[in-house]
Amino acid sequence: MSAGEKCGWTDGSAGDVSRRQILHAGLAAAAAVAAGKPSGLFAENEVAQNRAESKSRNKQALNPAGVRPIDTHAHYYPQTFLDLIAAEGKRFKADYRMTGEGFYVNTPAGNVGPLPTKIIDLKRRLADMDGQGVSIQALSLSTPMVNWADADFSLKLARAWNDGASEAHKAYPTRLVALMILPMLYPDRAIDELNRAAKLPGMRGVYMGTNVDNRDLDDPLFEPILAKIEALNLPVFLHPLQTVGGERTKPWYLSNLLGNPFDTALAACHLIFGGVLDRHPKLQICLPHGGGALPMLIGRVDHGAEVRTEIKPLHLPQPPSAYMHRFTYDTIVHSKPVMEFLIQEVGAERIMLGSDYCFDMGYDRPVQFLEQINLTSAKRKMILGGNAARVLKL
């Protein structure tokens, strides 16, 4: 399999080619939908046809367990969002380019690529979902998010992604929903966009990094944003972006292999020790990659809370392990024993299907991974789709 056929990170580059050489008619059609401009080849009758196909596929995706599997961890780049980076990102040393291998996005907050064009193309996405046995995806952005720009452009980028993701939902309303992004470093703008995007068709939650430009989530800067999210009763889905480790995790992709699960555990501990979960008792937060390193280390964290003078003055109303039941978790752990351990620790009612579509560190067959786990029918239904349907209000 070539690098252009799968999602991943690389330090390499490829010669630029024209978009016409790369994007086929199906991709152009999907980009038109994502831009909210169904015209020409993608006229209104084709939009209606896609919706009919979407409903038909949705019925076919009913799992033998009797539930529609919902993938809560699936990434998406609307073409309109990428075009905005290409058109206006240069003053921030950011760019987007399409090559024979796939496309690249480079920003001060991180570089990604080559990514395959199917991460933009909605029809190819649905074909992959059908092959996986997934009925619904909750779309989210990945690197580089929007916090590398100034206030005005961060907001413009967030609006472009949110509008593009909502248009994807409108094209396939029974198959795709979305998790909004916000210009988190600018609370007034973030709250304005939160209020606006929450009303967009298909928007079901908020997506943010496990840290935001190296600010942890208990930073007072984010307090009004989290309060508003709680008031709107929207779930928050976290994802590692700028992870811990520095130079020591640069070799062998350790920044992802180890940095991602460590950063998730750090984010969770900041939410616990920083009092965020106590101040916001109704705030719903999903930890990616099965909670990262946190479930395995929670006993150590509990012990530290009892003996360390850095933690004792916090006067936590309950031990850190009790807060494990304030989070939800996805299934991306790549290990049957680890998945069984997580279910034992937090309960099947707190775990939701995830794939990390379509990055190479995710699952090609997320439903099949769960099939190897010994579960009752009721618990399998919860994890496949019941929990996500509840959290996402589907």
C-alpha positions, 0 to 999 in steps of 0.5 A: 500500500502506498503512502497516498492510500492511507492516512499518516504523518510523514516528513517526506514530500512529493511533487505538486500536481494539479487538482484536476489530476488528483480529484475525480468527478466524485471528489469534486461533487463531494466538495461542492456539497461540503461547500453548500453549492449543489450546482452543475454536475451536483444539482438538486436532483443528485442531492436528493438521490444521495439522501435516498442512497443514504437512507437505504445504506443506513438500513443496510448498516443495521448490525446483526446485534440489532443496533446501528453502529456509530463511529464517534472518532472519524476525521474530516477535512471539508474542501472549503476549509482546506481552500481557506488555508491555501488562500489566506494562510501564507501570512501565518506560514501555513499552506495546503497543497495537493500532490500525487500522493495525497494532500498536505497541510502545514501550519505552525501548530503541526504538519499532516500528510500525505492524507488520501483524498477519500478523507474529503470525498463524502461518497468514498467515505460512505462506501468505506462506512458500508464496508466497515458496517458503520451506520453513522459517523460523528465527523471531527477535525484533526491536526492542525485545528485553528489555534495557530492563527490570530483571533479573526482568522481562527474564527474564520477557519472554525466557521469554515469547518463547522459550515462544511461539516454541517453541509456534509450532514445535510447531504447525508443526514442519516449517515453523518453528524458533526462535532464543532471546532472553536477558536479556543484562545479567544473566549468571546469569539469561541462563545459566539461561534458556539452559539452559532454553530450549535444551531447548524444542522447535524451539529452534535457536540464540541471537539477540542485538543487535550491541550490548546496551544500548550494550555491545559483545559483547567486554564481559567481562559477556557472557563467561560467556554466550558460553562457555555458548553455545559449550559448547552448540554453538548458533549466534548470530545477530546483528541491529542494534538500537540503532545508531551515528550519533546525531542525524546518522542521524535524517533519511531513515531513515539510522539503518537504511539506514546505521546497521544495516550500520555497527553490524554491522561494529562488532560484528564488529570487536569480536569480532575485536579483542576476542579473542572469536573466539580465546577461543571457537574453536567459537563460530558467529556469523551477521552480518546484511545480508550482513555489513553494511559489513565485507566492503567495508572489510575491506582497510582494517581489515587495513591498520590492523591492520598500522600502527596502534599501537592494534591492534598490541599485541593480537598477533592470531594472524592478520589481521582478514580471516582471521576473515571465515571465522569468520562466516556471512552472510545474503543481505539485501544488495539488490544483485546485484553486492554479493551476487556480491562477498560470495560471492567473498570468503567463499564460498557455504558461509558464506552463508544465505538471509534475508528480514527478514520482514516488514519493509519493508527486507527481501525480499518474494521472497528466493528470487527475489533469489538466482535472478539470481545466477550460481551452480553448482547445488551453491552455489545449494543451499548458500545456499538451504538446505544451509548453514542446515540444517547450522548449525541442525541441521535 
